[in-house]
Amino acid sequence: MPHVLQNVVFPHDRDPDLLPLYADPETWSVIDEEPVRVSNRAHIGDILGRHTARIVAGQRVSLGTYFNAFPASYWQHWTAVRQVTLTVRTEGPCTILVYRSTGSGVRQRIETRESNGIESNAFDLVLDQYSDGGWIWFDLVADDKDALFLGAEWTTELDPVRSGKASIGITTFNKPDYCIWTLTNLAEAPDVLELVDRIFLIDQGDRRVDAQPEFPQVAAALGETLRVITQPNLGGSGGFARAMAETLDRPESDFVQLLDDDVRLEPESVRRSIVFGRYASTPTIVGAHMFDLLDRPKLHAWAEVVDDEPFMWRALYQEKLPHDFSASNLRQTPMLHKRLDADYNGWWMCLIPTEVIRAVGLALPAFIKWDDAEYCLRARDAGYPTVSVPGVALWHVSWVGKDDSIDWQAYFHARNRIVAGLLHSRVPRGGRLLRHSRRVDLKHLMMMQYYPVALRHRALRDILSGPEHMRANLATAMPAARALAKDFSETHVHKDTGVPLRSRRGRQVFKHRPQNEFDNPTGLQLRWFTFVTLVSHWFHAPRPENVAHPEVEFGKYDAHWWRLPLYDSALVSAADGSGKNIYIRDRAKYRHMLVDSVRLHRRLRREWPLLSRRYRKAQPEMTSLEAWRHTFGESS
């Protein structure tokens, strides 16, 4: 009996912005090596259902799209599947053209067939030429009459390596509307629920999901599959660790599928990730890509890595992200055809085999930030890879419109990155990690951002105290970090009152530059700028009139570290546009924090080998099922 690897699907929402991710009825050309749309025939009205569509007479529609092309290179590299059958069902006169691509994005025709009446056409495909990359897809061309596309799937006769189901773990904090939407989508996807054992909703907020008026209906639809668990706010790591622990108690579950709360789900992606996990030759963490929930054709995250030297995360080809599929679809973007190997995947959606959990433990008690990257690095060191699979994705609120490096989360950014480095860095004393951390301090200090520096220094002191602090302050570190904000005036967001806030010298406007291009100083110019700024801020107090009233105003994305230090104070737009922050130079805070930064980083570098041994020795206990169950028991 054939096993379905992937179904061809169309969007649940009748949203024209989503159409390029599922079907491409447009004609493209290339001018100056850039894709150019020659004709636009996209019409959401031609989508007739979840699996059906109309092909208008004389028109061509390609299914060589993000969600409907088959990622052949990933299946060849990570599984034993070598024979795949594409079955396409149509009604009416049309032509089916099957294509493949190479790792460089070159298109090659595999087979062409004409179809009349109601027909099912099967294409037998071999996965043996996709080591560097490549997809397989098909186009449909209607003849002189409209044709109907009635569905398609990619199947194999090979049995999977594993046959168990997955339990889904959703961690939420006061996002009940998103959770209801996700649960409703799952309830309406019976082919997904066939592969799901339990759905654990870990509710850590006071706006309870089960108190929403829509909950009884969706709970009735899911029946015993759904289980709501309430606990105090232990962060993402505490919620996902709970989902891992609950899944380990389910004999039918071979995987836990972690899901964030503020997402929109493509249910077929859940199904694909579980199927891929079943077929993976070795137990494999299966990650999903992330699209922007507020700009839905844009891909923000795919294969992500942690560079050894600075020990910092990034996406491969980060300079090309976000990628807008409405401007350049899959067939027109060679970068998207390469097989990209990841170090880790964000826990917005990530499938973890229970075999991996039993081997390496549960999440680090990190609250938020770096818990997903640390876990995948820990699994990698134990021989379990992470694969971010194309065609497996969801929509998540992106970091556009956020700046969590200057709010209470600065504590967790600093602490958890360095802790992950102590646990997994493969270069002496963390390589450039501490140097980079010190530079982050300097940038904040030059920009008059004293609150995040205070949090970062608290994080460094906690790290130096030893690994025991992580579980001890799991529930208290976040409220303590938020409470500290009241001591720093720059954290206050001045909302619109009808009377505009003004600066003495007006708003600073700069020439628009392409994405990821900046006019910051580099090389010797950078060293001189940093030296002059540090000395100037040390010796010169701000002018009284600039303390009483902001000297200049910046838009958020113009307020860079090489611009703000030139002024005594600045009015800067908040990242989400909800108001403005006032940054004022404080010589006393600056001097104290600069000295602290030097001392703390010097001590960390000196004690790195000892600290690394301590944290690595403590890791098995910190991430053990028993330790987490003790935490859950105490918190309840």
N, C-alpha and C positions, 0 to 999 in steps of 0.2 A: 504494500500500500504506500503510495507516495506521501511524503511529508512536506507540508507547505512551509517554505522558508520565508516567503514574502508575498503579500497581497498587493495588488495595485489598488490604491485608494484615492479618493478625492476628499476635499475638506468638509468637515462637519458644518463649519460656518460658511454662509454665503457671502464671503468676504473677498472682493476682487484682489485685494493685496496679497492674499494667500495663493492665488492661482498659479503664479510662476513656480511655486515649490512643488506643484503636483502635475501640471500640464503646461506645455509650451506650444501654443498655436500661432506663434509669431515667426516671421522670417527675419533672419539676422545676416549681417555681413560684417566684414572687418575693414576698418579704415585706420591707418597708422597704428596697427597692432592693437586697436581697441575695438570691442564688439559694438556694433551699431544696429539698432532695430530698424529694419527696412519697412516692415508692415506690422501693424498691431491688430490682430483679429481676436484677441482674448475676449471672451464673453462668458461671464459666470452663469448666464442662462443656459449654456450648453452642458453644464454639469447637471445631470438628471438624478443622481443619487450617490451614495457612498462608493459604489463600484461601477457606475454606468455614466455614459456621456454621449452627446450627439456630435458627430463629425459632419459639418455642413458640406454640402456638395461642392466639389472642386477644391476643398481646403485640406491642409495637412496639419496634423497635431502630433507633436513629439511627446513621448513619455520619458524622454531622456532628461528627467528632472530630479531634484534632490530626493524627494520621497518615493519616486517610482522607478528610477533606474536601479539596477542590481549592482551592489559594490563587489564585483567579482574578485578583485585583488585581495580583499580582506577575507573572503571565504576561502580562497586558495591558500593564503598564507597561514591562517590561524585554525583551519579545520581540515578534516580529511575528505571533504566533499569535492569531488572532481567531475561528477556528472550532474547537470542541472537541466530540467525541462521547463521551458516557458510555454504556457498554454494561454492562448488569446481567443476570446469568444466575441464574435461580431455578428451583426445582422445588416444585410444590404451590401451593395457592391463597393468594395474597398481593396486597398493594397496594404499589406503588412510588411514593413521593412525592419529587419533586425540589425542592430549595429553594436560594435564594441569600440572601446577607446584604449589607447596605450597609456602608460604612465605619464607621458608628456601631453596627453590630451588629443592626440591624433585620432580622427574618426575613421573606422574601417567597416565596410558593409559585410555582414555575415550571410544573410539570406533574405530573399524576397518572395512573397506569395500573394496571389490574388485570391479574394474570397467573395462568395456570392451567397445570398440567402442567410440562413442562420447556421453558422459554422463554428467549429472549434478547431483551431490550428495549434499543433504542438511542435515546438522547436527544441531539438536535443542539442545541448551546448556543453562544451568541455572546458573546464577551468584548468588550463595548463600553460597559459601565456600571460599571466597577470602578476608576475612576481614584483614588478616595480609599481604597479598601479593599474587602473582601468576599470571601467564600468561596462555593463551590457544594458541595452535598452531597445525599445522599438518605437517606430513611427507608424501612424495610420493616415492614409490618404483616401478620402472619399472620391468616388467617381462622379458621374453626372447626377447622382441622387444623394440625399442625405444617408449616412450610415450610422448605425448605433454600435457603440462599444459596450459590451455586456459584462466585461470583467476579465481579469487575467491574474495569474499567480506563477510564482517560481517554486518548483518542487524538486525533490530528490528522492530516490529510492533507498538511499543509505540511511540506516537507523542511527539515531543520535547516540552519543557517548553516555549521556545522562538522561534520565526520563522523569526526574522529580519536578514538582511544581515550584513556583516562587511565591513567597509572601511579600507583600508590599508594605513598606514602612514609611508613613508620611509624618513628618515632624512639623508641628504648627505652633505659632505663638500669635494669637489674636488676628488670624486671617481666615475667619470662618467662611466668608463668601467664596474665596478661592477653593477651599477644601470641598465645599458642597458641589462646586462645579466639577472638580476632579472626580469625586465619588459618582456623580451623575454620569459623567462620560464613561467611567468604568462599568457602571451598571448597564449601560446601553451597548456594551461591546461583549456579547456572549462568547465570541471566539477568543477574546483575551481572558475572560474569566475561566475558560476551560483550563488555562495554564496557571491560575492563581489559587493558592491554598487559602491564605488569609490576608486581609487588609488591616494592618495595625495603624490606627490613627493616634499618634502620641500628642495629646493636647496639653500644652504647657502654659496656656494663657488663661485669662479670666473672661474672655469673650468666647464661651464654649461653643464648639461646633454642634454638639448634640442639643443645644438650646435654640438653634435656628429653626424657623417655622418649616423649612424644606426638609429638615433632617429625617423626620419619621418616614416620609415617602421613600427617600433614597435608602434608608436603613432597611426598610421592608423589601426593597428590590434586591439588595445585596444579601439579606438574610444573615446566616451564621458566618458568612465570609468576612463580614465587617466586625471589628472589635475596637472600641474606643477606650483608650487608656489615658488617664489624667495623672499628671505629676507636676511638681514645681518646675520653674524654668531652669533647666540645666543646659540650655543652649542647644545648638544643632548637634553637637557631639553627644550630649546626654540623651536627646531624643532618638538619634539614630542608633546609639548603643542600646537603648531599650528595644528598638525594633530588631536589632541583631539578636539580643538575648531571647526575645519572644520567639523568633524564628527558629532558634536552635532547639526549642522545645517542640517543634512541629516535625514529626517523622516524615511527612509527605513533602516537606520543603527542602529542595536542594539549593535554593538561592533566597536572598533577600534583595528586593528592589527598593532602593532608597529614593524617596521623592521629596523635594522641597514643597513648601506650601504655596508660595506666591507664583504659581505656574499655570499655564494652559497646556493641556495634554493632547498629544496625538496618540490615541489608544493603540494604533498599529505599531507604534514605536515600542510600547511595552511588550507587545507580543514578539516583535523581532528580537529584542534584546534577550528575552528568555530563550528563544529558539537558538540564537547564536551561542548563548552560554551553554546550552545543551550539547551543541555540536563542537565546541572548542576542544582541540586535541588535549590540552592540559587545562586544569581549572583556571578560569580567566575572569578577571573583573571587566565587565562590559559597560562602558560609559556612553553617555548620550551627548550630542552636540547641543548648543544653546542658541536659540534665536531670541531676538528682543521682543518682549511682550508688547511694547508700545510702538514698535516699528517692525512689523512682523515679517517682512521679507529679508531682514538683515540678520546674518549669522555673526554672532559675537565670539563664540568659543567653540573650538573643535579640538584637535590634538594638542595637548598641553604638556609641557616638560618643566623640569626643575634643573636649571644650569648648576653644575657642580661648584664652579668658582665663586660666583656671588651668592650661591644658594638662593636663587630667586625663581619664582614661577614665571612662565610666559607661554603664549601660544606659538606654535610653529607658524612662520610667515605672519607674525603679529603685525607687521607694518601694513599688511593687506586687509586687516580686519578693522571694523566690521565689513563683511562682504554683502553687497546688496544684490539679491537675486533678481529683483525687478529691473536692474540696470545691466546685469550680465549673468545669464542663466548658466546652468551646469555645463551645457555643451560649449559655451563660449569662454569658459574659464579653465585654462590648462592646469592651474594650481590645484584645482579641486579633484583632479584625476590621479594625483600621486598617492601612493600608500604612505600614510604618515603614522609613525609609531609614537605613542604617548607614554609619558612617565606616570601620569595620574589623570583622573577625571573628577570634575566637580560633582558634589553630591546633590546638585539639582535633580539629577537622575543617574543612578549608578547601580548596576546589578553586581552583587558580591556572592560568590558561591559559599555555602555553609562550610565546605571543606577548607576554604581559605580562613574563615573566621575561627574555626577550631585550631588551625595551625598557627595563626599569628595574633589572635586575640580580637578584642572589640576596639572601638574608637578610643583615641587618646582623650583624657578628660580636659579638653582644650576650650570648651564652651563654644567658641566659633573661631574661624580662620585657621587654615592650614591643617585642620583635622582630616580633610579628604586627601590632600597631597601627602601628608605624613603616612596615612594608612596605605596608600598605593605604593609608596617607597618601601614601607615595611614589607608589604606583600612581594614587591619586586626582589628584595634582598632574600626572600625565602623561596624564590623561584616561580612566583605567580605573576604573570604579566597583566597589564591593563591595556585594553583596546577601546579606543573611541571610534565607534562604528558609524560610518556615514549612513544616512537614512533612518537613524535612530536619534530623535531629537524632540525637544519641547520648547515652549516659549516661557521665558523667565524675565522678571524685571531686571533690566541690565544695569550696569554701573554708570551709564550715562545719566546725569542728573543726581549723582551721589558723589560724596567725597568722604568716605568713612575713614580715611587716613587722618582726619583732623577732629573726629568726634570721639566718643567713648571707646570705639573699636580700635583706636590707635594702640591701646594697651595690648590687645590680643594680636594685632598685626606684628608688633615688636616681639612679644614674648614667644608666641607660638612658632614664628619663623626661626628664632634662635634655638628653641627647644628641638624643633625638627632637625636643625643643623647639628646640634649636639648628638642626636640619635642617628643621623644618616649621612652626614657629610663625609665624603671620601677623600678630602684633602686636609692637610695639617691645619689645625686651629681654625677650621671652617673657611679657609681660603680668604676671599675678599668680603666675606659676610660682615664681619665686625667693622671693617673700614666703610662699607656701604651703610651700615647702621649709623655710624658716627656722622656720615655725610647727610643722612636724613635728618638727624638732630640739627645740624648746621643750617640746612635749608629752612626748617621750621623756625629756628631762632632768627635767621635773617629776615624771614617773612612776618615776624612779630606774632607767631603762633605758639604761645607758651603752654597752652593746655595740652596739646598732644605730646610735647616734650616732657611735661610732668608725668603723663601716663607712661610714656616710653621708659622713663627712668624708674618708675615704680615697677615696671615689667622686668627691667634688668636686675633690680634688687631682689625681686622674687625668684628669678632664675638662679641668682647666686646663693639663695637660701637653700636650694636643693629641690629635687623632684617632688618631695612630699607636699609642697605648697599647691600643686595643681589640683589634686582632689580636694584638699582642705578648703580652697577658695572657689571651687567650681560654681557654687550658688551665690557667692558674695562678691566676686571680682567685678561683675558687670554693674550692680547697683553702686558699689564703691566708686567705680570709675565715673559713673554718671553724677554722683554726688559731688565729685571734685570740680565739676564744671562751674559751680556757683562762685568759685574763687577766681575765675578768669572771665573778664568782661567781654573778651572777643567771642565767647561762645553764645552770647545773646544775639538772637536773630531779630532785627528791627523790622517788624511787619509794616505793610502799607497802611497808613492811617489817613490817607487823603492829602497829607502834607508831605511833599517829597523831601527825603534826606538829601542834603547837598554837601559838596566838598568845597574847600576854599579855592582850589585851582581847577576844578572841573573834572570831567571824565576823560581819561586817557584812552585814545583810540589808536590802534595799531593796524598795520597792513595785514590783510587776510592772507594766510598761508595755507597750502594744501595740508590735508590731514597727516599727522606724524612728522611734519617739518617745522622746526623751531629756529629762532634766531639767537639762541643762548650762546654765551661765550664758551670756547673750548680751548684745550691746550694751555699755552702760557697765558693767554688772555683770561682763561678761567681761573688759573692760580692767582694772578694779580687781582682780579675782581674779588675773589674770596678773601684774600689777605687784606685788601683795603677795606672791605665791608666789615670784617671781623674787628679790625683795629678801630674803625670809625665808630661802630656801635659800642665798643668798649669805653672809649674816651669821651664821646660827645653825647650829651643829654639832648632829648628832643626839644624843639622850641615850644614855649608855653602855648602859643596860639594854635600849634598843630595838635597839641594834646587836648585843648578845649574844643577843637573842631577839626574833622578829618581834612587832611591836606589835599588828597586827590581821591578820585573814584576809579575803580577798575571793574570791568566785566569779569565774571568768574574765570573765563578761559583766557583772559589777558593777564591775570594776576599771577605771573610766574615768579620763581625764586630770584631771577636776575633783574626783575623790575621793581618789586615791592621794596627791597632794601634801600632804594634810592630816596625813600621818603620817610618822614617821621610817623605818619599815620595814613590810613587808607580806608576807604569805604569800598567793600567788595561784595558783589552779589553772591548770595547763597547758591550752592550747586543746583538746587531744585527750583530756583527762581522765586522762592516764597518770601524773600526779604533780603536784608543786607546785614553783613557783619562789619564791625568797626575794629580795625587792628591799630593798636597804638604801641609805639616802641617804649619798652620799659627797661631802662639800663640796669637796674638792680636785679630784676629777674634774669635778664640776658647774661649778666656776669656770673650769677650763681649757677645757672643751668649750663652754661658753657664749661665751667670748671667741673661740674658734676659729670657732664658727658665724657670729658677726657678721662676722669678718674674711673668711672664705671666701665668704660670700654677697655681701658688699660687693664683693669682688674680681670675682666672677662677673658681677655686674651691670655693673661698670665695663668689663669686657672682653667682654661679650656680643656686641657687633657684630663684633669681630675674630674671636672664637671661632666665631661662626655662619658667617662667610665661610670659615674654615679647614675646618670640618667639612663644609660643603656642597661645597667644592672637592674634598675627599678622598672624598666618598661614592661616586662612580662606581668608584674603584679599590677601596675597602673592600668593595663588594658585587659586584665583578666575578667572572666565572667563572674567570678566570686566577688571581686572588688566592686564591680558595677552593681551586682545584686545587693551588696551591702549599702551602696549609695542609694539605690532605689528604695530600699527598705527604710533608711534613715529619712529620706526626703518625703516619704508618704506618711 
